[in-house]
């Protein structure tokens, strides 16, 4: 197994990013080659790119591709996947810039993928169990059933669970599977890229697994708002544009199960109401959410004009 970790950066915290790099370069099991890391930068400031280039100059296991503009997380992932295919790698490990893997996360994922591949020729991806340091609660792995979404918690006798999708950060994906499933949907730009790919993989007969022994911290947002007993991550108004637009676009895809589209749509409406009632910058947030509704219904995808 030869792994390329692809970390997408956009104005990153370099201290956090360097810590992530150290964890990604930790030793792997004997059946795996050492992980190599590719940073794909989506238009960070020149001084940040210069610092990243210095990291590559001092470590031959680290490389950088700087786009010079924000092309979206899906395009960045697809560049990393193409790079891996062209350089003899067997798997890609997708990472967000603010995720911190445990020292043994990559090793745990590699071992799990190796063992699963011996019994399941359609094992496409494995992902870690993560904790949001802001929310403080580890999200459960998700399966979609006829009556809706079922969440699976860690149990002593269940170290691995089949899932319908994984968050992109921390996902170890087989390049063989990607050759059949295809890459990330660049029309989405950001948000729901991982869900769309996971559901597409499942529709094509591939399998995804959550690995409880593999762990990392991953932040869903810098702010939290409370609504009764629930806590919600609060993104920027611009980010809510993508959340709403992309969700509406996906709801129109007849290939995605109704048992995902309907409960997700209900939750999205409730979240939007909470954001508008309790979030800051309400007028700006309303404006971007409305843009997301308009563009999602019209099928206007990709990088929006207001980002140019």
N, C-alpha and C positions, 0 to 999 in steps of 0.2 A: 504494500500500500504506500503510495507516494502522495502526500497531501500538500496542496497549496492553500494557505489561508488568505482570503481576500477581504481586507478591511477597507470599507468605504469611509472617506473622511470629508468633512465639510466644517471648517472653522473648529477643529477639535481642541480639546484640552490636552496639551502635549504631555503633561504629567500622567494623566490617566492612560493616554495612548501608549506611552512608553512602558507603563506597567503591564498593559495588555500584551505588548510585544514580548516582554520577558516571559509571560505565562505561555504564550503561543510557541515559544522556542524551547519549552521544557522538553526533556527526553521523552521519547515514545517507546512503546513495546518493541521487542526485537523484530517482529514481523513487519514493522513499519519503518519507512525511511524518515529521517528528520523532517519536520515541517518547515516549509519555506513560506515567507510572508510577502504578499504583494499589497501595497497601499495604492488604492485608486482614489485620487483626490478630485473632488467635485467643485473646484473653484475657491479654495481657501486663499487667504492673503499670501503675498509673495514670501514674507518672512517664515510663515508656517511651512510652505513648500520647500524653502531653503533648508529648514531644520530637518524635514523628512529626507531630503537628498543627502544630508550629512549622515543620517542613520544608515542609508543604503551604502554609503562609501566605506563605512567601518564594519559592515557585516555582509558577507556574500550570500547569506540566506534571506536577505531583505531587498526588495526592489520597489520601484515607484512608477506609477503612471499618473501624470498630472494633466487633467483635461483642460484646465484654464477657465472652465465655466461649469455651471451646475447642469449636468445632463440627466440627473435623477438617479436614484439608487438602483433601479432595474437595469439601466444602461451600464452602470458601473459594475454590477454583478456579471452582466453578460460579457463585458470586456475581460473580467477575471476568469470567467469560464473558458472563453476563447483562448486566453493565454495559457491556461492549464492544459487544454486540449493540444495546443501546439508545442508543449514542452514536456510531454511524457508523464504528466501527472495522472493519477487514477481517481482522485477525489478532490473536491473543493470544500473548504470550510468557510462559510460566509460569516462575517463579523461586522457589527456596528462599532463605531469609534468609542462609544461609552460603555461597552460591555467588558466586564472583567471576568475572564474564565478562572476557575480554580486551577491550581498548578497541575492537577491530573486530569482536567476536563478533556483535553484532546486525546490523551491516552485512553480514558474510559470510552470515549466515542469510537476511537479506532478499534479497540478490542470488541466492543459491541457490534460494530459494523462487520468486522471480520467473522465473528461467530454467526451473525445472522445470515451473512452471504453463503455460509456453508449449508444452511437449511432452507433458505428462502432466496431463490434466484431473482426475485422481483423486489428485493430490499433496495429502496431508492435513497433513503435518507434517515439519519438519526439525529436527535437533538437533545440538549441538556435540560434539566430542571433548573429554572432560574428564579431568583428573588429580586424584586424591585426594591432598591434601598430607600426609596421615597415612600412607597406604599407599604413596604414591609411584609407583604404577603406573597408567598409563592403561588403563581397561577397554576391551575391544574392542566394536565394534558386533555385534549378534546377529541371526542368521537361524535360523529353525526349519526343519529338513529332516525327511524321513521317519525317519531314523535318529537324530535328536536335534538338539542345538543346535550351530550352526557359528559360530565367531567370526571376525570380519574385522578385520585390522590395516591400518594406513595403508600404502599403496604409492604410488610416484611416479605411476603411471598410473591410479590409482583415487582421485580426490579426493572422490567421492560414492559411497555404497553403500546399496542398499536394505536396510531392516531390518524386523523384525517388531514391535519396540517400542523406545521411547526412554525414558530417565529423564525425569520431568516437568520438572525444573529445566533451563532452557535450551531447552525445546521451543517452537518457533514454529509455531502451529497456525492453519490457515485456519478462519475462522468459517463459511464456506460448508460445509466438511466437517463441522464440529461440528453444523450443522443437520441433517445426515443421520445421523451416527454417534451423536449425543447427547453429553451431558456426562459428567463423572466419576461413578463409582459411589460415592455417599455412604455406602452400607452398609459399605464397607471402612474408612471414617474416615481411616486412614493405612496405608501400606504396600500395595504391589501395585496402587495406584490407576493408576499409569502403565502397568504391564504389562497390566492388564485392559482399559484403554482402547485400547492399541495393538493387542492381539490382536482386540478387537472391531472396530476399524477395518479391520484386514486381512481379517477374516471377511466384512465388508460390501463388500469390493472396493476399499478405499482404500489408498494407498501412503505409507509413511514412509521417510525418508532420513536417513542419518548424514552430516554434513558435516565432513570432516577439517580443513578450513581454519578452521573456527570452533572456538574453544577457550575453556575456562574451568576454574577449579579448583572442586572440589565435594567436601565432606567427607562420607563415609558414616558416620562416627562418631568421637567424640573419643578413643577408646581402641582399642588393637590388641592381640590375643593371637597368639602364635606357636604353631603346631603343625607340627612337623617343618619343612619348607621353606615352608609356607604361612603367610600372615598373614590374620587375620580381623578385621573391625571389630566391636567389642564395644559393643552398645547397652545401654540400661538394662533391668532385668528387665521393667518395664512395657511397653517397646517390643517385647520378645520375645513378649509376649502377642499383640500385633497381627500379628507376623510369622507365628506359628504358626496363629492363628485364621483369618486371611485366606487363607493358603495352603491350608488344609484346605477352606475354603469354595470356593475356586476349583477345587480338584481335582475337586469334585463337578459342575462345569459341563461337561456333555458337549459343548458347543460349542467348548471349548478343546482344542487338539490334544494327543493322548497323547504325542507326541514332545516336548512341553514339560512336561506334567504328570509323567511318569514320571522323567526325569532330574532335574527340579527337586525332586521329592519325595525322591529319594535324597540329593541335595546338602543338602536341608534337614535330614534326619535326621542326617547327618554333622556339620553345623554345630551342631545342638542338642547333640549329644554333646560336641563341643569346648567349647561354652559352659558346659555343666554340669560338665565335668571341670576346666576351666582358668579359668573366669570367677570374678569375685568375687561375694559375696552369693549363694552357691549355693543356700541354702535358699529365699530370696526368689525367686530366678530360677526354681527348680523349681516353686514355687507358681504363678507367673504363666504359665509354659509349660503347666502342667497346666490352668489356667483356659482358656488359648487352645485346647488340644486339646478340652476339653469343649464350649466355646462354638462352635468351628468345626464340630464334628460335629453339634451340635444346630441349627446355623444361626442362632445368636444374634449378630446383627451390630449395626452402628451404634456409638454411644458406650456403653461398658460402664457398669454401675451403680457400679462402684468408682471411676470418675472423677468422679462427681457431687459 
